Amino acid sequence: MLLAGTLIAALAAAMSAWAVFRRRRASAIAAIPAPASNSIDVAAKAEATPQVRPIDTLRVEAVNALAAERLWRLAFAAPAQVQPVSAEHARVQDAVIAELRADKLDPKYFPRRPTLMPQLLRAVNDPDAAPDAVSRIIAQDPVLTGDILRLANSNFYRVTPEPVETIQRAVVICGMDGLQTLLAAVLLQPVFRATDKNFPRFPLLLWERTERAARAAELYATKTRRQDRFEAQLVALLSALGPLVVYRATVAAYSRTPGLSPSAALYVALIGTLGRQMSQRIARHWESSPRLIAALGPPSENAASDRGLAHALYCGELIGTLSLLESQQDLSPSERLRLAEDAGLPDEMTRSIWERLTGTGR
């Protein structure tokens, strides 16, 4: 009886979280007028996600989506209450959707894979590669060298009290596994640098969340399926590219509509609805592994053996988002603990990851 009661309570909690998520998402999309007949039905896309899925995935995904929406509202200074969208903004929405559903995406929205990425990842994945060889590749790019040293000395990745001052020392201290982790983050960071005038805070907060999420996903995988630690970090990095593409497309659409003040609420709704789809599309374009592509899609696309990678993504993103919201004083410690509990995150694991991520106790 006790076991049955526990299972029923867990199921009720999961369905409650999912119901809240769907109501919030449906409200946001309902406030946007329906797109033209040649556009994607955004609300229909959101409703098309299968509801029959493992309870843990359901709960974590639902709370993760709500936390991300809260962060996007903070980034765009969007009102908490959904407001009706005028016909002018609806035309901007239609333009963004049409742009992002095109067979060939405009290169100015689609980030290119960093030039050195394949060469470096091959080197760090080669068990016979000498540390000096990897150091020489990195030394070809002074900016890359500086970024790696900065990240190696950050709170997220620093492993010794002494500063890391050379790439050779970074290789020795971090090891090839650690260097692999640093490289993926550093190679993608320039993509997120803010250059636009509309809501420039968004790409900055998006990158900070991405950095935290990637580290948290890696730590989660280290504790659950160690061989997935690098892929968990990489899928969290790829996941952030979709929201960035949606943001850029929306900035461009508003720039073609002089005199119309951009709607923060529209940015939040479009990013929340289309961001993950675009991340998966970029992963395909970059010829990522099938496991990474599947983890970025709906849970129904994940085979049973691959759900661990999706769990690492959702948990990493959630912990990263909560830590950033708390650092921005937009979330209290008690709220953070409640949301982690609502998501069903393992308490001890969450505490351990949180301490590594923030450098503080719980």
Secondary structure, 3 states (H helix, E strand, C coil): CHHHHHHHHHHHHHHHHHHHHHHHHHHHHHCCCCCCCCCCCHHHHHHCCCCCCCHHHHHHHHHHHHHHHHHHHHHHCCCCCCCCCCHHHHHHHHHHHHHHHCCCCCCCCCCCCCCCHHHHHHHHHCCCCCHHHHHHHHHCCHHHHHHHHHHHCCCCCCCCCCCCCCHHHHHHHHHHHHHHHHHHHHHHHHHHCCCCCCCCHHHHHHHHHHHHHHHHHHHHHHHHCHHHHHHHHHHHHHHCHHHHHHHHHHHHHHHCCCCCCCCHHHHHHHHHHHHHHHHHHHHHHCCCCHHHHHHCCCHHHCCHHHHHHHHHHHHHHHHHHHHHHHHCCCCCHHHHHHHHHHCCCCHHHHHHHHHHHHCCCC
